[in-house]
Amino acid sequence: MPALHAPLPLRALRALLPATAAGVLLSGCGGGDRPTAEELEAMIVPSGAATSDAANDPDVEELRFNPESLACEPRKNSSAAGSWETSAPRTEVSGDEVELGLRDTEGSGEVPVTVRVLTPGDDSYRAAATLNGSDWAELAFPGDFEAGPSELAAGAHTVVWSVGDGDFVSCDGFQVK
């Protein structure tokens, strides 16, 4: 039986493979209408998510430090511009005071900050400081907190930092023996 076509050399088949695959992908798998670029973007990035997840964030009052994960739960996104770092003890502490810190590695100028410490008994204590450029603002709990407790309570303490008019920066914490 005569051949209806001459076989293509292997090199030619390899050259056609990417073009054939691209054609299949462009034609779609199930036929029908294909989504527009805007529709695809909406499927990938839900409305409003491109700018901030703040609308879905928990309230600051819900945040609690988890000493096992060394993070606050539930998770919350920062609403303050900057590149923030916090410091707090990462091992269980004992003693009279705990050093806490905050800085903006991209900071310039002076920025007022507020820190709130929530004790295991849900007592809340506040202190204020000023960030200067990218330097650390450091505070000692309870010594630098007005009307702070006379001693550290055993358990997990939650530390919430904010700047300006209360824009949430970060949640951190520490564990006391």
C-alpha positions as CSV (number, residue, x, y, z in Angstrom):
1,M,0.0,0.0,0.0
2,P,1.5,3.4,-1.0
3,A,2.2,6.0,1.7
4,L,-0.1,9.0,1.5
5,H,2.5,11.3,3.0
6,A,6.2,11.1,3.7
7,P,7.2,10.9,7.4
8,L,8.6,14.1,8.9
9,P,12.1,13.9,10.3
10,L,12.2,13.8,14.2
11,R,13.8,17.2,14.3
12,A,10.9,18.8,12.4
13,L,8.4,17.1,14.8
14,R,10.2,18.5,17.8
15,A,10.1,22.0,16.3
16,L,6.3,21.7,15.7
17,L,5.5,20.5,19.2
18,P,5.6,23.9,21.0
19,A,3.5,25.6,18.4
20,T,0.9,22.7,18.5
21,A,0.8,22.8,22.3
22,A,0.3,26.6,22.3
23,G,-2.5,26.2,19.8
24,V,-4.3,23.7,22.0
25,L,-3.9,25.9,25.1
26,L,-5.2,29.0,23.2
27,S,-8.2,27.1,21.8
28,G,-9.4,26.1,25.3
29,C,-10.2,22.7,26.6
30,G,-14.0,22.8,26.7
31,G,-14.7,25.1,23.9
32,G,-17.2,27.9,24.4
33,D,-16.5,31.4,25.5
34,R,-13.2,32.2,27.2
35,P,-13.0,34.7,30.0
36,T,-11.6,38.1,29.4
37,A,-8.4,39.3,31.1
38,E,-10.5,41.3,33.6
39,E,-12.6,38.2,34.4
40,L,-9.5,36.1,34.9
41,E,-8.1,38.8,37.2
42,A,-11.3,38.9,39.2
43,M,-11.1,35.1,39.6
44,I,-7.5,35.2,40.8
45,V,-7.7,38.4,43.0
46,P,-11.1,38.9,44.7
47,S,-12.5,42.4,44.7
48,G,-10.6,44.7,47.1
49,A,-7.9,42.2,47.9
50,A,-5.4,43.9,45.7
51,T,-5.2,46.9,47.9
52,S,-5.6,45.4,51.4
53,D,-7.0,42.5,53.4
54,A,-7.9,44.9,56.2
55,A,-11.7,44.5,55.6
56,N,-11.4,40.8,56.5
57,D,-9.0,41.3,59.4
58,P,-10.0,40.6,63.0
59,D,-10.4,43.4,65.5
60,V,-7.3,44.3,67.5
61,E,-9.1,43.3,70.7
62,E,-9.3,39.7,69.4
63,L,-5.6,39.3,69.1
64,R,-3.8,36.9,71.5
65,F,-0.1,35.9,71.6
66,N,0.4,32.1,71.2
67,P,3.8,31.2,72.8
68,E,4.0,27.9,70.9
69,S,3.8,29.5,67.5
70,L,5.5,32.8,68.6
71,A,2.7,34.6,66.8
72,C,-0.6,36.3,67.5
73,E,-3.8,34.6,66.5
74,P,-5.9,35.3,64.6
75,R,-3.6,36.9,62.1
76,K,-4.0,40.6,61.3
77,N,-2.4,42.7,58.5
78,S,-0.6,45.9,59.3
79,S,-2.5,49.1,58.3
80,A,0.6,51.3,58.7
81,A,3.0,52.0,56.0
82,G,6.6,50.9,56.7
83,S,8.8,47.9,57.1
84,W,8.3,46.9,60.8
85,E,10.3,44.8,63.2
86,T,9.4,44.0,66.8
87,S,11.4,42.6,69.6
88,A,10.2,40.6,72.7
89,P,11.7,37.7,74.6
90,R,11.4,34.4,72.6
91,T,12.0,32.2,75.6
92,E,10.0,32.0,78.8
93,V,11.0,34.9,81.2
94,S,11.2,35.3,84.9
95,G,12.1,38.5,86.7
96,D,10.7,42.0,87.2
97,E,10.7,43.5,83.6
98,V,10.6,42.6,80.0
99,E,12.2,44.7,77.2
100,L,9.9,45.4,74.2
101,G,10.9,47.1,71.0
102,L,9.6,48.4,67.6
103,R,11.3,49.9,64.6
104,D,10.7,50.8,61.0
105,T,13.7,49.8,59.0
106,E,12.7,52.3,56.3
107,G,11.8,55.0,58.8
108,S,12.7,58.7,58.6
109,G,11.7,61.4,61.0
110,E,9.9,61.1,64.3
111,V,6.8,58.9,64.5
112,P,4.6,58.6,67.7
113,V,3.9,55.0,68.7
114,T,1.6,53.3,71.2
115,V,2.1,49.9,72.7
116,R,-0.6,48.0,74.6
117,V,0.2,44.9,76.7
118,L,-2.6,42.6,77.5
119,T,-1.9,40.3,80.5
120,P,-3.1,36.7,80.9
121,G,-5.9,38.1,83.2
122,D,-7.0,40.4,80.4
123,D,-5.7,43.6,82.1
124,S,-4.6,46.1,79.6
125,Y,-1.7,48.6,80.0
126,R,-0.5,51.3,77.6
127,A,2.7,53.3,77.0
128,A,3.8,55.8,74.4
129,A,7.1,56.4,72.7
130,T,8.6,58.1,69.6
131,L,10.4,56.3,66.8
132,N,13.3,58.3,65.5
133,G,14.2,57.2,61.9
134,S,15.0,53.5,61.8
135,D,16.1,53.4,65.4
136,W,14.4,51.1,67.9
137,A,11.8,52.4,70.3
138,E,12.4,50.4,73.4
139,L,10.2,50.1,76.5
140,A,10.3,48.0,79.6
141,F,7.1,46.3,80.8
142,P,5.8,47.1,83.4
143,G,8.3,49.9,84.4
144,D,7.6,52.3,81.5
145,F,3.9,51.8,81.6
146,E,1.8,54.2,83.5
147,A,-0.1,52.4,86.3
148,G,1.6,49.2,85.3
149,P,1.3,46.1,87.5
150,S,3.7,45.7,90.4
151,E,4.9,42.3,89.0
152,L,4.7,40.1,85.9
153,A,1.8,37.7,85.9
154,A,2.5,34.1,84.8
155,G,1.3,33.2,81.3
156,A,1.2,34.6,77.8
157,H,1.2,38.4,77.4
158,T,0.1,40.0,74.1
159,V,1.9,43.2,72.8
160,V,0.1,45.3,70.2
161,W,1.9,48.2,68.5
162,S,0.2,51.1,66.7
163,V,1.3,54.4,65.2
164,G,-0.2,57.8,64.5
165,D,-4.0,57.8,65.0
166,G,-4.1,54.1,66.0
167,D,-3.0,52.4,62.7
168,F,-2.2,48.8,63.6
169,V,1.5,47.9,63.1
170,S,2.1,44.6,64.7
171,C,1.2,42.1,67.4
172,D,3.8,40.3,69.4
173,G,4.1,38.8,72.8
174,F,6.1,37.0,75.5
175,Q,5.6,34.2,78.0
176,V,6.3,34.6,81.8
177,K,7.0,31.5,84.0
